[in-house]
Amino acid sequence: MAYIATSLPPSLLPLKTSLARPRRLPASAAAAARSEEYFSLREYMSAKVERVNKALDEAVPLRPPQKIHEAMRYSLLAPAKRVIPVLAIASCEAVGGEEALAIPPACAVEMVIAMSFIHDDLPCMDDDDVRRGQPSNHRAFGEHTALLSGCALLSLAFQHVAERAAPLVPAERVVRMVAELGRAFGSEGMLGGQLVDKESEGKADVGLEELKYIHECKSATFFEAAAVCGAIAGGGGEEEVGRLRKYARRVGLSYQVMDDVLDVTSTSEELGKTAGKDVASDKAAYPKLMGVEGAREFAAELAERAVEELALFDPPKAAPLYHLARAIPCRKGKGSCA
Amino acid sequence: MAYIATSLPPSLLPLKTSLARPRRLPASAAAAARSEEYFSLREYMSAKVERVNKALDEAVPLRPPQKIHEAMRYSLLAPAKRVIPVLAIASCEAVGGEEALAIPPACAVEMVIAMSFIHDDLPCMDDDDVRRGQPSNHRAFGEHTALLSGCALLSLAFQHVAERAAPLVPAERVVRMVAELGRAFGSEGMLGGQLVDKESEGKADVGLEELKYIHECKSATFFEAAAVCGAIAGGGGEEEVGRLRKYARRVGLSYQVMDDVLDVTSTSEELGKTAGKDVASDKAAYPKLMGVEGAREFAAELAERAVEELALFDPPKAAPLYHLARAIPCRKGKGSCA
């Protein structure tokens, strides 16, 4: 007990302090880190999400020109799970960095997520009216404001890292983060994936390989950018950054597969966005290609393969990453913590 | 003559080598630098534009996913004057830096110019069919491709500086450039200005102050970002960077005033874009507020005030900046070198 108490971070200390029914203690800190009795993902997430929301709020103060900042804040600060920015923090902590170092890249990735949602909902893209439980940005502010505020969030992502990370970490790391974010979001990453995705609509012959490519570009890139930038900010070495990159790609794809599953199995209210969209638009999606159960199994398999990449890390420090990966195949939409 | 021959850069050596009619030589290198007989802006521009075009071509190779890169290249490589990227190079050289150091930020600014044109022409913005003498991006590739390829150019601008400037200049300078570009393009710069501009359409009471704000945000920011990043890349000190910032703001505003003038006085063919647009959309513009001649005079005054900021610099090194500012109030659209 003494060993666990001194070697585990506070988030891994036993949650239930009652001694009425003594529980068997894990044999080691490693086992404790992987036990749900000794680590609460919900508590970890909730503390980090609060931190991220505060930083996002501060990153885009309401100032002139008023309307563009209102529109940016509307989408950026809408209630959301913030799994991806938390992943940046957890990756930073996994390599031994402090939480504060990961906040700038965590915010940057969340800004680009908001931008991708704003643009995805535009009439010339998916033409959607609801996002994160509220009217989509162009429904609330008009189309040209949605276009411009989305771009402003993209631009701010890079600026934010350059301005806010620079005093905390060496300039070389900031430059690596900017380059990484650019590769993740750009024409060979998220934006290229959005275009391939859009053009695949209504195509009858989209196979698993193409779908995997689209999902990796569109979604897994966010997970990857977050984990890699978090690790860079925290001072991770090449091997650590490489492992977390693989971990995040798999977790990201697992998340997206579950997104497809939830699109089929949930109501719009549960999702906070229009449900059944993929089916309605005859869009290729995992449940269509491998059935709902097959897709669930694939998501679980991806999560297990992600966890394998964590073997190198100090188990207590990597505990949040372990539990995050494991929680994704079990997620149930809006209410779940992943 | 010997003094001039050894102290002037090649671009300042006399253009006409004929000795048939000996001309009076300027009394000093400073005078030579400001003499049009001893400096050809056209030759300087043409050499730099070639260098910039080559770098832009290499920056966006045609690769999968094919369509987004085709669309990016279509707008980025369309024939253009490239005044702004050349300004980045000239500013770098004015502080004593080599041309090569300014190429990455020069390309970055040109990428964002292309992005702003693509998005400006979209149906939800100005809904324009022609740009730089060819069908606008969404007319050629469709609306969603135009949206995404514009964003990809914006993202690439930051990535390009991080990847290409980093081996040439210290990381601290790269971080400063990324922050500067973000401020110039973002919600308080170009993108915010585009929104205020769009919202001012049809408003009867747009005054000179508001118009100046719109033009400074929308256009002068590009000049400012280019000059400042060029100076940072070249290793300029705070005083030099500050002077070039002021110089560029004035040159940028002068350029935009002349743009308004040309919109009224030229044909679409001369401009390479739809002429008379501002009048047709009842958009506030300088000729409307101060008359064509008044606007021309204002542009000339701004250029003179820009030139005042160059007093600090070595005249031969600052010669391109001097001549560039002077050429702007005389520009005549597509064919002119400014």
Boltz contact constraints between the chains, C-beta under 6 A:
constraints:
  - contact:
      token1: [A, 65]
      token2: [B, 192]
      max_distance: 6.0
  - contact:
      token1: [A, 65]
      token2: [B, 196]
      max_distance: 6.0
  - contact:
      token1: [A, 68]
      token2: [B, 187]
      max_distance: 6.0
  - contact:
      token1: [A, 68]
      token2: [B, 192]
      max_distance: 6.0
  - contact:
      token1: [A, 68]
      token2: [B, 195]
      max_distance: 6.0
  - contact:
      token1: [A, 69]
      token2: [B, 187]
      max_distance: 6.0
  - contact:
      token1: [A, 124]
      token2: [B, 143]
      max_distance: 6.0
  - contact:
      token1: [A, 124]
      token2: [B, 144]
      max_distance: 6.0
  - contact:
      token1: [A, 125]
      token2: [B, 144]
      max_distance: 6.0
  - contact:
      token1: [A, 143]
      token2: [B, 124]
      max_distance: 6.0
  - contact:
      token1: [A, 144]
      token2: [B, 124]
      max_distance: 6.0
  - contact:
      token1: [A, 144]
      token2: [B, 125]
      max_distance: 6.0
  - contact:
      token1: [A, 144]
      token2: [B, 198]
      max_distance: 6.0
  - contact:
      token1: [A, 148]
      token2: [B, 191]
      max_distance: 6.0
  - contact:
      token1: [A, 148]
      token2: [B, 194]
      max_distance: 6.0
  - contact:
      token1: [A, 148]
      token2: [B, 195]
      max_distance: 6.0
  - contact:
      token1: [A, 151]
      token2: [B, 191]
      max_distance: 6.0
  - contact:
      token1: [A, 152]
      token2: [B, 186]
      max_distance: 6.0
  - contact:
      token1: [A, 152]
      token2: [B, 187]
      max_distance: 6.0
  - contact:
      token1: [A, 152]
      token2: [B, 191]
      max_distance: 6.0
  - contact:
      token1: [A, 154]
      token2: [B, 154]
      max_distance: 6.0
  - contact:
      token1: [A, 155]
      token2: [B, 182]
      max_distance: 6.0
  - contact:
      token1: [A, 155]
      token2: [B, 185]
      max_distance: 6.0
  - contact:
      token1: [A, 155]
      token2: [B, 186]
      max_distance: 6.0
  - contact:
      token1: [A, 156]
      token2: [B, 186]
      max_distance: 6.0
  - contact:
      token1: [A, 158]
      token2: [B, 158]
      max_distance: 6.0
  - contact:
      token1: [A, 158]
      token2: [B, 178]
      max_distance: 6.0
  - contact:
      token1: [A, 158]
      token2: [B, 182]
      max_distance: 6.0
  - contact:
      token1: [A, 159]
      token2: [B, 179]
      max_distance: 6.0
  - contact:
      token1: [A, 159]
      token2: [B, 182]
      max_distance: 6.0
  - contact:
      token1: [A, 162]
      token2: [B, 175]
      max_distance: 6.0
  - contact:
      token1: [A, 162]
      token2: [B, 178]
      max_distance: 6.0
  - contact:
      token1: [A, 162]
      token2: [B, 179]
      max_distance: 6.0
  - contact:
      token1: [A, 163]
      token2: [B, 179]
      max_distance: 6.0
  - contact:
      token1: [A, 166]
      token2: [B, 175]
      max_distance: 6.0
  - contact:
      token1: [A, 171]
      token2: [B, 171]
      max_distance: 6.0
  - contact:
      token1: [A, 171]
      token2: [B, 172]
      max_distance: 6.0
  - contact:
      token1: [A, 171]
      token2: [B, 175]
      max_distance: 6.0
  - contact:
      token1: [A, 172]
      token2: [B, 171]
      max_distance: 6.0
  - contact:
      token1: [A, 174]
      token2: [B, 175]
      max_distance: 6.0
  - contact:
      token1: [A, 175]
      token2: [B, 162]
      max_distance: 6.0
  - contact:
      token1: [A, 175]
      token2: [B, 166]
      max_distance: 6.0
  - contact:
      token1: [A, 175]
      token2: [B, 171]
      max_distance: 6.0
  - contact:
      token1: [A, 175]
      token2: [B, 174]
      max_distance: 6.0
  - contact:
      token1: [A, 178]
      token2: [B, 158]
      max_distance: 6.0
  - contact:
      token1: [A, 178]
      token2: [B, 162]
      max_distance: 6.0
  - contact:
      token1: [A, 178]
      token2: [B, 178]
      max_distance: 6.0
  - contact:
      token1: [A, 179]
      token2: [B, 159]
      max_distance: 6.0
  - contact:
      token1: [A, 179]
      token2: [B, 162]
      max_distance: 6.0
  - contact:
      token1: [A, 179]
      token2: [B, 163]
      max_distance: 6.0
  - contact:
      token1: [A, 182]
      token2: [B, 155]
      max_distance: 6.0
  - contact:
      token1: [A, 182]
      token2: [B, 158]
      max_distance: 6.0
  - contact:
      token1: [A, 182]
      token2: [B, 159]
      max_distance: 6.0
  - contact:
      token1: [A, 185]
      token2: [B, 155]
      max_distance: 6.0
  - contact:
      token1: [A, 186]
      token2: [B, 152]
      max_distance: 6.0
  - contact:
      token1: [A, 186]
      token2: [B, 155]
      max_distance: 6.0
  - contact:
      token1: [A, 186]
      token2: [B, 156]
      max_distance: 6.0
  - contact:
      token1: [A, 187]
      token2: [B, 68]
      max_distance: 6.0
  - contact:
      token1: [A, 187]
      token2: [B, 69]
      max_distance: 6.0
  - contact:
      token1: [A, 187]
      token2: [B, 152]
      max_distance: 6.0
  - contact:
      token1: [A, 191]
      token2: [B, 148]
      max_distance: 6.0
  - contact:
      token1: [A, 191]
      token2: [B, 151]
      max_distance: 6.0
  - contact:
      token1: [A, 191]
      token2: [B, 152]
      max_distance: 6.0
  - contact:
      token1: [A, 192]
      token2: [B, 65]
      max_distance: 6.0
  - contact:
      token1: [A, 192]
      token2: [B, 68]
      max_distance: 6.0
  - contact:
      token1: [A, 194]
      token2: [B, 148]
      max_distance: 6.0
  - contact:
      token1: [A, 195]
      token2: [B, 68]
      max_distance: 6.0
  - contact:
      token1: [A, 195]
      token2: [B, 148]
      max_distance: 6.0
  - contact:
      token1: [A, 196]
      token2: [B, 65]
      max_distance: 6.0
  - contact:
      token1: [A, 198]
      token2: [B, 144]
      max_distance: 6.0
